Each structure stands twice: as structure tokens, then as C-alpha cells.
């Protein structure tokens, strides 16, 4: 087989910078910038740029500017919401609740809470990853202080019914956090209509640079600072703000808001085409149950395939996909999401997450599928 052109289908891990973001960054690089916490003129100008970004982001999701906290990314936003939320509420109870298929930044935060004496309930999803809302209700007790469940699963693309989950939490008087990293840019998010207490976002998923994130924190939501060294971000997150990243994030978010309908239609058409190409492949299992999935992520597995051989050959052909969260890359362990769904270790390791971006074309999908099918057939021929 000839060497394939470089085909990038790992946009859920990180997507390309948007043209308007690149244009803004080129302007920023040639400008004189200062610390936005400084009181001199240059510092005040930097602070004004930061406030402008905060305003743009707030308007995009129906929030108040004071409810936007800048972080270094989605992981820090998740850590702050969970650890900061639980610590601040400890006087009211010590029970917190999440699900086994959450992102590592969520699960590791809950593991830390367990070490700190909190009681953690990990909901067990069904074979497709969906949680039972009746079980959620039954799991909330008088000592429950925090629930955290993601909007879109980063490995399978499954959508949780966040509006219903948020309403259950509010009715029970429990603080609710949602990891919304994979939802931003793909679904309309309006916190003025959604009863959530906090949401996490990440810039490099929507065409801004890595290193910038946002925690939306509804006014009145309980939170304590977990990193120390300054009074920035309303005393919730110390440290000099990344005002370049904040502006880039705001520009990227506005772009996706303006093009949401067009991009949703485009992703739906691309996903339909991708599924048509994947479905006939030998030994494939499409890991979807129903239609409640984001249109830009699909997970599939291959029976009787060595997962390590599969990824080596994909990489040799310049085909960029993943087998799980980028935050778990380098680990030889199978996906914790797929094992939580009941997959065997070998099947979980022979699984692909294919994720599309706004630059993805049908020609790239065809090229990827042509190469993938040949790789699968080659590995299967080598089996005893």
C-alpha cells in the first residue's frame, strides 16, 4: 500500500486554530502587552481586553460576566468545580456523586475527595453508557452536596440528558456541575435557561489555542479556591490570567455560535457518510445505541484484532485517530469508559474514537476508510 496523506480525525482531542483566531494572535504577538493585574496604563489596557473577552463569552452562553472564571483548560475547570465545590460544602454533608464513564479529570478529582474523607457514589451506566435517572434520584440523600455528570462523553459521543439531570439536582437542593468540554461549539448552551450551577469548557476543542479554559459559575454557587497565590478571577483562581488565550477563546466561541446550524448540518452529513463506510468492515462493532449522540464523534471496535498492531499501522499510514481520552495517552490500559460498558480488555484496546472537525472532508473520510479496511484485513490474515 502506498503511504497515505496525513488525515487527521482526532478533533475531539484538539482541533485546528480558526482563521480569525490566527489573525487575532498575529496582531497580539506584535502588540505590547502587560499584566492585567497591574495598575499602570498598560496593565489597565490588558485588563480591558480580558474584560472584553469575559463579556463576549458571557453573552454567548447567556451568563453574566462575573460568572466567567478563566482557567488553564478544561481539566483545571473540572478540578476547581469539583474540589472547590465539595470543600466549600463540607459542612452540609460529605456525599458526592458521579459516573464511571466521566473524563479522567473528573474521576481523579473524585478519587482525591475519597482520600479526603468524602463518600463517593459512582453510577454504573448501561451497556451504551446511559445512566438511569431513577437511580440518580435514589442515590441522592440528605448528605449529598455535589453531583457532576458530563454533557457529551468524550470517547463515545453519547449525550446525557443534562437538562433533566440538572433539574433533579436542583429539586433535591444539590449543587450540579457539568463537564461541557465536548458540547461547546456543537450544541446551543444557554445557562439562563438551563438549571446548572457550573460548566467547564476548553479552548482547544473549538479552535482556540491549548492552555485556556473557562468555568461558568452561577452567581451564589458555593466554591472555594484550590490554588493559591493571588486574588485574580474573583478570588477563585489565583495566577496571572492568559488574556491572549481568553481573547482567542472568545473569538472562537463567537464563531461557533454564529455557524452552529451550518456546522451541525455538515457534521451530520459527514457522520452519515462515515458510518456508511465503516459498517460493512469485517469484524466491526459500532459502539452506538440509538440516536442520542453528538454528530462529530463515533467509537468503533474490531473483533479478533490486536489493538497495538492496529494503532501502529494507522500511525505508519499517517492516520490520526485515538483510542480514548487524550489525557490518558501513553497508557497501555484499556479505555476505562469501554470497560465500564462491559467490554473485554482486548476489545476495548482494539477500539477507535474517530472525531470530525469543521475542516474534515468526505474525501478524507474515504481515504481513511480505504486504508483502515486494508489494515484490518491485513491484521486478520496474520492471525493464527
N, C-alpha and C positions, 0 to 999 in steps of 0.2 A: 504494500500500500504506500502511496505517496504521502509525504508529510502534509498534514492539514494546515490550512491557515489558522492563525490564532483565533479561537472562538471562545468568547467569554460569556458564560451563562451562570455566573455566581454573584448576581447583583444583590441578593439578599445579604451577602457578606459585606459588600461595599460596592457602590456604583460609581460611575464616572462623574467628574465635575460638570455641571451645567455650563453652557457657553456664557450666560450672563454672570455666573459666579466667577468664571475665569476672568471675565472683563473687569469685574469689581476687584478681584485680587490683584490684577496687574496695576490698577490705579492705586490700591492700598500700598503695594510694595514700593512705589515711588514717592509715597507721602511721608511726611514727618509725623510719627505717632508717639504718644506718651501714655503713661499710666492713667487710666480713667479715675483713679482714686486721688490723684494729685490735685492740688488746689490752684495751680497756676493756669494760665490761659490754655496751654497745650493740653493739660490734663482735663480741663473743662470741655474742650472740643472732643476729646476721646470719650468722655462721659456722655456727651450729647449723641455721639454716634452709637454708643451702647444703648442709650435710652431709645433711640430711633428703632434699632433692631428689636428691642423688647416690645415696643409699641406695635411694630409690624407683625410680630409673632402672635401677640395677644389678639390683635384684630382678626388674624387668620383662623383662630380656634374659638373665638367668642369669649375670651378671657379678659381680665384687667391686667395692665402692665405689671402691677405689683404682684401678680400671681405667677410670673415667669421667673424661674431661677435658672441661671446659666451654669452648666456643669461641663466636665471634660468629655462627656459622652453618655450613652445610654446606660452603661454599667454603673457609672457613678450616680446617675439619676436614680436608678433602681436601688442601689445601696442606701442612698440618702433617704428615699421614701420609706424603705422597709426598716432599716436600723434606726433612723431618726424618728420614724413614726412610732415604732414599738417602744423605744426607750422613753419617749415623751409620755406614753400612755401607760407605763408600767404600774402606776398607782391605781389604775382601774381594772387591771386583770393581767394575766400572763399567757393567754391562749391566742395563737396566731394561726392563719390558715392559708395554704397554697395548694398547688397541684404538682404531681411528679413530672409533668412534661414541660415545666417552665424553663426559661433560659438559665444557663449556669449562674449569671449574676444574681438572679432571684434565689435559686436554690442554695448557693453559697451564703447568701445573707441569712437565710432561714437556719442554715446549719450553725452560723455564728450565734443566732438567737438561742438555739438549743443549748449551746455551750454556756450561754449567759443565764440559763435557768428558765427560759420560756418553754411552754408546751406547744409543739408544732403538730398540726394535722396536715398530712399530705393526701389530698384527694386522689383516688385511683380512677383514671379515665376508662372509658370503654375501649374496644379494640380499634376504634378510629381516632381516639384522643378526646372525645367529648366528655364533659363532666355531667353528672346528674344533679340538676338544680334542687331536687328534693333532698338529696344527700347533703348538698351545700347548706340548705336551710337547717337540716337536722344537726349538722356539725357545729353550728354557731350556738354558743352557750352564753351564760351571763358573764363569764370571764373572758370572752372573745373580744379582742381590741383591734385586730387588723386582719384584713383579707387582701391577698394580692394574686390576681389572675391576669394572664396576658390576653390581648385582643386577638392577635394573629400568631399562631405558632410558627416560629422561625424555621423549623425543619420540615413540617408537613404542609404549612399554609392554611391549616384549619382555623376557622373563625369561632371564637367563643361568643355567646350571646351577652355581650358586655352590658347593654342597657338593662337587661333583666337581672344580671348579677349585681350590678351597681344598685338597682332598686331594692333587691333583697338585703344587701348590706345596709343601705340607708334605713330601711324599715326596722332592722334589728339594732340600729344605733352603732354600727361597726364601721370603722374607717376603711375605705376601699381604695387600693392602689391598682393601677393597670399599666403593665408594660406595653406601650403602644408603638414601639420602635418599628415593627413591620407594618403597622396600619397607616402610619403617617405618609401622606402622598398617594395613598391608594383608596382611602375611604374618607368621606366628609367627617370631620371631627369638630363638634361644637359643644364645648363644655357648658355653655349656657342652657343647653337642652339635655345634657347627659349628667345624671347624678353621681359623678365620680368625685373623689377627693383629690386624687393626684394621678398624673400621667407622665410617663417617661418617653423621651424622643431622642433620636440620634441623627446628627447631621450627615454623616457619610452614607446613609441609606437613601438620601433624597437628592444627592448631587452637590452637597457642601463638603468641605474637607473633613477628614477624620480629626478628632480632638475637640469637638464641640457637641454639646448635648443640652437638653432642656428638661427641667422638671416643672410641670404645671402643678401648682399647689393652691387649691381653692382657699380663699380667704377664710380664716377661722380653723383650718385643718391643723391638727397638732403635729409638731415636728421639732426635733432638737438637732442642733449642729453636731456632725460627727467628725468633721475635720476642722482643725483649729489653726489660727494664725492671722485672722483678720476679720473684719466686720462686713465684708462685701456680701452682696446678694441678700440684703436684709438680715444679716447675721446668721443665715442658714448655710452659707458655703464660703469659707474664708479662702483668700487667694486672689491674685490679680486676674481680672477677667480677660478672656480671649475675645477682645472686641472685634478683631478681624473675623474670627470664626462666627461670632454672633451675627455680624452683618451678612456673612455668606449664608448662614443658616436662614436668616430672614428672607433673603432674595430667593433661595431655593424653595422655601415653603410657599412663598407667594406664587412662584412659577407653577408649582404643582396644583395649587388651589385654582389658578386660572385655567389650567389644562386638564383638570381632573376627569371630566366626562370624556374628552377625546382619548386620554391615556387609558381609561378603563375599557373603552371600546377596543382600543388597539391591543391591550393585553389579553382581552377575552378572545379576540380573533387569533392571536399568536398561540395562546394556550390550547385552543381547539385544534389548531394545526399540529402542535407538538404532541398532543395526546393521540391524534390520528396516526402519527408516525411511530409513536412508542408502542402502542397497544399490540401490534402484530409481532413484536420482537420475541424470540424464543425464550421461554422461562421467565418472562417479566411479570411483575406484580405491581400495579399502580396503587399506591397507598392513599386512596381517597375513598370516602364513604359518603355519597350524596353530593350536593352542590354547594355546601357551606364552606367554600374555600376562597382564598384570595386568588385572583386570576394571574398572578405573576410567579407563583411557587408551586412546584409539583415534586413529590417524592416517589421514587420507584425502587423496587428491589429485584434482584435476579436470583432465581433458584440455582443451586449447584454451581455457584461461581465463587472463585477466590477473590475476596474483596480487595486485598492488597494488590494482586495482579491486575485487577480492573483499573484501579486508580493509577498505577504505574504506567499502564498502556495509554490511558486517557491523557496523562501528563506528557508522555512522549509524543503524542499527536497534537499537542498544544490545545487541548480541550479543557477549559477551566470550568469545573463544577465542584461540588463539595459533597461530603457525606454527613454533614451535620452543621452545628454551630461553629462559626469561625473562632469563637472563644475557646473551643475545645480542640482546635487543630494541633497536631503533633501527638495527640493521644492515640494509642492503639486500641483503647477500649471502644466497644460498640456504642452507638448513639444511645444515650440514656432515654431519649424520647421514644425511640422504636422499641427498646427493651421494655419500657413501661407499657407499651401497647401489646406486649406478649410475643414480640419477635424473638426468634432464636438468635444467638450471638452471631452465627455465620451469616444469617440472612440480613441482620442489621448491618454487618460490616460490608455486605455486598449491596448497599443501597446508595442511591444518588439523590441529592437535592439539586434540582435544576431550577434556576431563578432568572427571570427575564428583566430586562431594563428597557428604557424608552428608546435606546439605540439598537436593540435587538431586531433582526430582520428574519423573515421566513427563509431566506437563503442560508443564514447562519444555522437556523434550526435544522434545515435539510442536510447541511454539511455535517453537523454534529450527529444527527441520527444515522446518516450513512456510515460514518466512522464507528459509532457506538455499536451498531449491529455487526459490523465486521469484527470488532474486538470481542464481542460476546461469543460469536460463532467460533473465533479462533481459540478462546479460552475453553469453550465447551469441547472442542475437538481434542484438546490436550488432556482432558480429564480421563482417568482410567475407566 
